[in-house]
Amino acid sequence: MSTQTRTLAIGSIGVGLAVFALKYVAYWLTGSVALYSDALESIVNIAAAIAALTAIHVASQPPDEGHPFGHHKAEYFSAALEGALIIIAALAIFREAWLAFSHPRTFSWDNPGLLVNVAAGVLNAAWSYVLIRRGRALNSPALVADGKHLLADVYTSIGVLGGVILAAVTGWFILDPLIAMAVAAHILWAGFGLLRQSAEGLMDAAPDTGTMEKIREVIRKNASGALEFHALKARRAGSALFIDFHLVVPGAMRVHEAHEICDRIEEALARAFGEVIVSIHVEPEHEGEAGKHGAFQIATCAPAGLRHDAVPCAPLPPAMPLSARKAADDE
């Protein structure tokens, strides 16, 4: 686990505790069931932040004999747990709202509890922005999921606050439990959304179209010397991007030269996407499936200065004599 990721995950727990305290004070001062629903969601935020920290720690562990591909998918379990907790919270809010619907509670619009709720919303908004922005930069689904949940909480808080003020000003206190029910419905939808996203990650869903096109572009620009590539597949697992494809090379190309091309592609993909695990199946044109439907041609290659629209050919080092290679291997 990187220091930044750990710090953000721990920070989420602290922010969650602070927001919950503020929102519960707001509920205690007003008696509004809508503000109670807002406070209850903050308990879910705390539990989700703890789950995210645990999942990020597990996902950062290196591969071992029992998990040769690493532990990256642990973060999806965190997002799934968060979705389940959101659904439970929504059901609890529905119950409280129904009880309040039968016995509406009165409160005033100038109650200091409303200002306390505003302060909690501002804190949540600031932290959700940090989590989403940094989570995407660090390729952490757990942090992004936590940030999106907090952002949904901010929108909820704005709607709740506006509704509570309207109820107090107009005297239509029946709006209070109705708003709480609307909040619960919104939370329930968000919970199902997180469960769906987690399922896609666990089922190795392909990345979005933009990511796949970027992968193809990186391969095209860094595979000079090869002929084409096909059978491209990719999937996300936590912060890691797994990429697999077939690379067609001239039949007379030496193994050393093909290996150099593969190294160049892998390094370029790592620069573009961060943590990547690349598997390249090299096949000669006379035995492979060159020209098959769905294959992608390699970018035009020419010596620098001869063609303005061509990708400069990266020079390949001369093949190492067998005796020299054996001596290098012995070292």
C-alpha positions in Angstrom: 0.0 0.0 0.0 1.4 3.4 -0.9 1.9 6.0 1.8 -0.6 8.3 0.0 -3.3 5.7 -0.3 -2.9 4.7 3.4 -3.1 8.3 4.5 -6.2 8.9 2.5 -7.9 5.8 3.8 -7.1 6.7 7.4 -8.2 10.3 6.7 -11.6 9.0 5.5 -12.2 7.3 8.9 -11.4 10.6 10.8 -13.5 12.7 8.5 -16.4 10.2 8.8 -16.3 10.4 12.6 -16.3 14.2 12.5 -19.2 14.4 10.0 -21.2 11.8 12.0 -20.8 13.8 15.2 -21.8 17.1 13.5 -24.9 15.5 11.8 -26.0 13.8 15.0 -25.8 17.0 16.9 -27.9 18.6 14.2 -30.5 15.8 14.6 -30.4 16.2 18.4 -31.0 19.9 18.2 -33.8 19.7 15.7 -35.5 16.3 16.2 -35.9 16.1 12.4 -36.1 12.5 11.1 -34.7 13.7 7.8 -31.5 14.9 9.6 -31.5 11.6 11.4 -31.4 9.8 8.1 -28.5 12.1 7.0 -26.6 11.2 10.2 -27.3 7.5 9.9 -25.7 7.4 6.5 -22.5 8.8 8.1 -22.2 5.6 10.2 -22.0 3.7 6.9 -19.3 6.1 5.7 -17.2 5.2 8.8 -17.7 1.5 8.3 -16.9 1.8 4.6 -13.7 3.8 5.3 -12.5 1.1 7.7 -13.3 -1.6 5.1 -11.5 0.4 2.4 -8.4 0.7 4.5 -8.4 -3.1 5.2 -9.0 -3.9 1.5 -6.3 -1.5 0.2 -3.8 -3.1 2.7 -4.7 -6.6 1.5 -4.6 -5.6 -2.2 -1.1 -4.2 -1.8 0.4 -7.5 -0.7 2.8 -9.0 -3.2 1.9 -12.2 -5.1 2.5 -15.5 -3.2 2.2 -19.2 -3.8 -1.5 -19.2 -3.1 -2.2 -16.0 -5.1 0.3 -15.9 -8.0 -1.6 -13.0 -9.7 -1.6 -10.9 -6.5 -4.4 -9.6 -4.3 -5.6 -6.7 -6.4 -9.3 -7.7 -6.4 -9.6 -7.3 -2.6 -10.6 -3.7 -3.2 -13.7 -4.8 -5.0 -14.9 -6.7 -1.9 -14.6 -3.3 0.0 -16.8 -1.6 -2.6 -19.3 -4.5 -2.4 -19.4 -4.3 1.4 -20.0 -0.6 1.2 -22.9 -1.1 -1.2 -24.4 -3.7 1.2 -24.0 -1.3 4.1 -25.7 1.5 2.2 -28.7 -0.8 1.5 -29.0 -1.7 5.2 -28.9 2.0 6.1 -31.6 2.8 3.6 -33.9 0.2 5.1 -33.3 1.5 8.6 -34.1 5.1 7.4 -37.3 3.8 5.8 -38.4 2.3 9.1 -37.7 5.6 11.1 -39.4 7.7 8.4 -42.5 5.5 8.6 -42.7 6.0 12.4 -42.3 9.7 12.0 -44.9 9.8 9.3 -47.4 8.6 11.9 -46.3 11.2 14.4 -44.8 14.3 12.7 -42.4 16.4 14.8 -42.2 20.2 14.8 -39.1 22.4 14.7 -38.1 25.9 13.6 -36.1 26.9 10.5 -33.7 29.1 12.5 -32.6 26.2 14.7 -28.8 26.2 15.1 -28.8 22.5 14.3 -29.3 23.4 10.6 -26.1 25.4 10.5 -24.3 22.4 12.1 -25.6 20.2 9.3 -24.3 22.7 6.7 -20.9 22.5 8.3 -20.9 18.7 8.0 -22.0 18.9 4.4 -19.1 21.3 3.5 -16.6 19.0 5.2 -18.0 16.0 3.3 -17.9 17.9 -0.1 -14.2 18.8 0.4 -13.2 15.4 1.3 -15.1 13.6 -1.4 -13.4 15.8 -4.0 -10.0 14.8 -2.6 -10.8 11.1 -2.5 -12.2 10.9 -6.1 -9.3 13.0 -7.5 -6.5 11.2 -5.7 -8.2 7.8 -6.0 -8.3 8.0 -9.8 -4.7 9.2 -9.9 -3.7 6.2 -7.7 -6.0 3.8 -9.6 -7.7 2.8 -6.3 -11.4 1.6 -6.8 -11.9 1.6 -3.0 -10.9 5.3 -2.6 -13.0 6.3 -5.7 -16.0 4.4 -4.4 -15.7 6.0 -1.0 -15.4 9.4 -2.6 -18.5 8.9 -4.8 -20.4 7.7 -1.8 -19.5 10.9 0.1 -20.4 13.0 -2.9 -23.8 11.3 -3.0 -24.1 12.1 0.7 -23.4 15.8 0.0 -26.2 16.0 -2.6 -28.4 14.2 -0.1 -27.6 16.7 2.6 -28.4 19.6 0.4 -31.8 18.2 -0.5 -32.5 17.3 3.1 -31.5 20.7 4.4 -33.7 22.5 1.9 -36.7 20.2 2.6 -36.3 20.7 6.4 -36.2 24.4 6.1 -39.3 24.3 3.8 -41.2 22.2 6.3 -40.3 24.6 9.1 -41.2 27.7 7.2 -44.5 26.4 5.8 -45.5 24.3 8.8 -45.9 21.2 6.6 -44.0 19.0 9.0 -45.2 15.9 7.1 -42.5 16.8 4.6 -39.9 15.7 7.2 -40.5 12.0 7.0 -41.3 12.2 3.3 -37.9 13.7 2.7 -36.3 11.0 4.8 -38.0 8.4 2.6 -36.7 10.1 -0.6 -33.2 10.1 1.0 -33.5 6.3 1.7 -34.6 5.7 -1.9 -31.6 7.6 -3.2 -29.2 5.8 -0.9 -30.7 2.4 -1.9 -30.1 3.2 -5.6 -26.5 4.2 -4.8 -26.0 0.9 -2.9 -27.2 -1.2 -5.8 -24.9 0.8 -8.1 -21.8 0.0 -6.0 -22.8 -3.7 -5.9 -23.0 -3.7 -9.7 -19.6 -2.0 -10.2 -18.0 -4.5 -7.7 -19.6 -7.4 -9.6 -18.2 -6.1 -12.9 -14.7 -5.9 -11.4 -14.9 -9.4 -9.9 -16.2 -10.7 -13.2 -13.2 -9.2 -15.1 -15.3 -6.7 -17.1 -13.3 -4.9 -19.9 -12.2 -1.3 -19.3 -14.1 1.5 -20.9 -13.8 2.3 -24.6 -11.4 5.2 -24.0 -9.0 3.0 -22.1 -9.0 0.3 -24.7 -8.4 2.8 -27.5 -5.5 4.3 -25.5 -4.0 0.8 -25.1 -4.2 0.2 -28.8 -2.6 3.6 -29.6 0.3 2.9 -27.2 0.9 -0.5 -28.8 0.8 0.9 -32.3 3.3 3.7 -31.6 5.8 1.4 -29.8 5.8 -1.8 -31.8 7.9 -0.7 -34.8 9.4 -3.7 -36.4 6.3 -5.9 -35.8 3.6 -6.3 -38.4 0.3 -6.1 -36.4 -1.4 -7.2 -33.2 -4.8 -8.9 -32.4 -6.7 -10.7 -29.7 -6.3 -7.7 -27.4 -7.9 -8.2 -24.0 -7.7 -6.1 -20.8 -9.2 -6.0 -17.4 -8.9 -4.0 -14.2 -8.1 -5.6 -10.8 -7.8 -2.9 -8.2 -5.0 -0.6 -9.1 -3.5 -3.0 -11.7 -4.4 -3.2 -15.4 -3.9 -6.6 -17.0 -3.3 -6.6 -20.8 -3.0 -9.6 -23.1 -2.6 -9.7 -26.9 -0.9 -11.4 -29.8 1.9 -9.7 -31.7 2.7 -10.7 -35.2 6.3 -10.3 -36.4 8.2 -11.2 -39.6 9.0 -14.9 -39.7 12.7 -14.3 -40.1 13.0 -12.0 -37.1 15.3 -13.2 -34.4 14.0 -14.0 -30.9 16.2 -11.2 -29.4 14.7 -8.6 -31.7 11.1 -9.7 -31.0 11.9 -9.6 -27.3 13.2 -6.0 -27.6 9.9 -4.9 -29.2 7.9 -6.5 -26.4 10.1 -4.7 -23.8 9.5 -1.4 -25.6 5.7 -2.0 -25.6 5.6 -3.0 -21.9 7.6 0.0 -20.8 5.3 2.4 -22.8 2.2 0.8 -21.3 3.6 1.2 -17.8 4.3 4.9 -18.5 0.8 5.4 -19.8 -1.1 3.4 -17.2 1.1 2.9 -14.1 0.8 -0.6 -12.7 0.3 -3.0 -15.6 0.8 -6.7 -16.1 1.3 -7.4 -19.8 1.3 -10.8 -21.5 2.3 -10.8 -25.2 2.1 -13.9 -27.4 4.6 -13.5 -30.3 3.8 -15.3 -33.5 5.5 -15.3 -36.9 3.5 -14.1 -39.9 3.6 -17.5 -41.7 2.3 -19.4 -38.7 0.1 -16.9 -37.0 -3.1 -15.2 -37.9 -1.7 -12.1 -39.7 -4.3 -10.2 -41.6 -7.3 -11.7 -39.7 -10.4 -9.7 -39.0 -10.0 -7.5 -36.0 -6.2 -7.2 -36.3 -4.6 -3.8 -35.8 -1.7 -2.6 -38.0 1.4 -1.3 -36.4 2.1 2.4 -36.9 4.2 3.3 -40.0 7.9 3.2 -39.3 10.7 5.1 -41.1 14.1 6.5 -40.2 13.9 9.9 -38.5 13.7 12.8 -41.0 12.6 10.8 -44.0 8.8 11.0 -43.4 7.1 13.6 -41.3 4.0 11.4 -40.7 5.9 8.3 -39.6 6.8 7.0 -36.2 10.7 7.0 -36.0 12.0 3.4 -35.9 13.6 2.6 -32.6 17.0 1.1 -33.4 17.4 -2.5 -32.3 20.7 -3.5 -30.8 22.7 -6.1 -32.7 22.2 -9.7 -31.7 24.5 -10.8 -28.9 26.8 -13.7 -29.9 25.9 -17.0 -28.2 29.2 -17.1 -26.2 28.6 -13.6 -24.9 24.9 -14.4 -23.9 26.1 -17.6 -22.1 28.7 -15.5 -20.2 26.0 -12.9 -19.3 23.7 -15.7 -18.1 26.4 -17.2 -15.9 27.0 -13.9 -14.2 
